[in-house]
Amino acid sequence: MIQHPHVTEKATLQAEANNTLQFIVDVNDTKDKVKKEIEALYNVKVASINTMMTPKGKKKVIVVFQDPNTATELASRLGLF
């Protein structure tokens, strides 16, 4: 389950440069589950997902989108920038 977008200066720069967005998700979620949830919620195509644990014990996913400029469009729909 997606908890919220992870917004930092670095994440914003990556959204514009690499067509990626970062989200904080439930620790028990798998990459496949997160991919299906993002595609269903936001009606976008996901190319790949990388996961990592934050120092605070949360799970962060970096989502790479297939279509160019999807990250910036989705970020503006979510009100991130």
C-alpha positions in Angstrom: 0.0 0.0 0.0 1.4 3.4 -1.0 1.6 5.6 2.0 2.7 8.9 0.4 5.1 10.4 -2.1 8.7 11.0 -0.9 9.5 14.6 -1.8 13.0 16.0 -1.4 15.1 18.2 -3.5 17.0 15.2 -4.9 13.7 13.4 -5.7 12.4 16.5 -7.5 15.6 16.7 -9.6 15.4 13.0 -10.5 11.7 13.4 -11.5 12.7 15.9 -14.1 16.0 14.3 -15.3 15.3 10.6 -15.0 11.4 10.3 -15.3 11.2 8.8 -11.8 9.1 9.4 -8.6 9.7 8.2 -5.1 7.1 6.8 -2.8 7.0 5.5 0.8 5.2 2.1 0.9 4.3 -0.6 3.4 7.4 -2.6 4.4 5.8 -5.9 3.4 4.9 -4.8 -0.2 6.6 -6.5 -3.1 7.8 -4.7 -6.3 5.0 -6.4 -8.3 2.3 -5.3 -5.8 3.6 -1.7 -5.8 3.8 -1.7 -9.7 0.2 -2.9 -10.0 -1.0 -0.4 -7.5 0.7 2.6 -9.1 -0.5 1.6 -12.6 -4.1 1.2 -11.3 -4.2 4.4 -9.2 -2.6 6.8 -11.6 -3.3 5.1 -15.0 0.4 5.1 -16.0 2.9 2.5 -17.3 5.8 1.6 -15.0 9.1 0.5 -16.5 10.9 -0.6 -13.3 10.9 -0.3 -9.5 13.9 -0.1 -7.2 13.3 -0.6 -3.4 15.4 0.4 -0.4 15.0 0.8 3.3 15.3 4.2 4.9 17.3 4.8 8.1 14.0 5.3 9.9 12.8 1.8 9.0 10.5 2.7 6.2 10.5 1.3 2.7 11.1 3.7 -0.2 10.5 2.8 -3.9 11.9 4.6 -6.9 9.5 4.2 -9.8 10.7 4.6 -13.4 8.0 5.3 -15.9 7.9 4.1 -19.5 6.5 7.2 -21.2 8.7 10.3 -21.2 7.5 13.2 -18.9 5.1 10.9 -17.0 6.9 11.7 -13.7 6.6 15.5 -14.0 2.9 15.2 -15.2 2.0 12.9 -12.3 3.9 15.1 -9.8 2.0 18.1 -10.9 -1.3 16.2 -10.6 -0.4 15.2 -7.1 0.6 18.8 -6.2 4.2 18.0 -5.6 5.6 20.8 -7.7 
